[in-house]
Amino acid sequence: MTRSSDISVHLLEHLRFWGIYSSNMDEVYRVHIANVSLIIYAKKNTLLDTNYRYFNIMLLAA
């Protein structure tokens, strides 16, 4: 990033750097979003299972 203000670095080198940088950031975001989605899915399923068990207990007690 510090080399971006250096005039002696060719435009092709700038483009190559930004291409690699954007590809890496894209991969990071995909991995993080996938992890967050899995956490939300797991919490939702846990909540549904808990509610289902409670509902069955209430039905059996009645």
C-alpha positions as CSV (number, residue, x, y, z in Angstrom):
1,M,0.0,0.0,0.0
2,T,2.9,2.4,0.7
3,R,4.2,1.7,-2.8
4,S,0.9,3.0,-4.3
5,S,2.1,6.6,-4.1
6,D,5.4,5.8,-5.6
7,I,5.5,7.0,-9.2
8,S,8.3,4.6,-10.2
9,V,6.1,1.6,-9.8
10,H,4.4,0.8,-13.2
11,L,0.7,0.8,-13.6
12,L,0.7,-2.9,-14.4
13,E,2.2,-3.6,-11.0
14,H,-0.5,-1.5,-9.4
15,L,-3.2,-3.4,-11.2
16,R,-1.7,-6.8,-10.4
17,F,-1.5,-5.8,-6.7
18,W,-5.1,-4.7,-6.5
19,G,-6.2,-7.8,-8.3
20,I,-4.6,-10.1,-5.8
21,Y,-5.7,-7.9,-2.9
22,S,-9.4,-7.9,-4.0
23,S,-9.3,-11.6,-4.6
24,N,-8.0,-12.2,-1.1
25,M,-10.5,-9.9,0.5
26,D,-13.3,-11.7,-1.5
27,E,-12.2,-15.0,-0.1
28,V,-12.0,-13.6,3.5
29,Y,-15.5,-12.3,3.2
30,R,-16.9,-15.5,1.8
31,V,-15.4,-17.5,4.6
32,H,-16.6,-15.2,7.3
33,I,-20.1,-14.9,5.9
34,A,-20.3,-18.7,5.6
35,N,-19.2,-19.1,9.3
36,V,-21.8,-16.5,10.5
37,S,-24.5,-18.2,8.4
38,L,-23.6,-21.6,10.0
39,I,-23.8,-20.1,13.5
40,I,-27.1,-18.5,12.9
41,Y,-28.5,-21.7,11.4
42,A,-27.3,-23.7,14.4
43,K,-28.8,-21.3,16.9
44,K,-32.1,-21.3,15.0
45,N,-32.2,-25.1,14.9
46,T,-31.4,-25.3,18.6
47,L,-34.2,-22.9,19.4
48,L,-36.7,-24.9,17.3
49,D,-35.6,-28.2,18.9
50,T,-36.1,-26.7,22.4
51,N,-39.5,-25.3,21.6
52,Y,-40.5,-28.7,20.0
53,R,-39.4,-30.6,23.1
54,Y,-41.3,-28.2,25.4
55,F,-44.4,-28.5,23.3
56,N,-44.3,-32.3,23.5
57,I,-43.8,-32.2,27.2
58,M,-46.9,-30.0,27.5
59,L,-48.9,-32.3,25.3
60,L,-47.9,-35.4,27.3
61,A,-48.7,-33.7,30.6
62,A,-52.2,-32.7,29.5
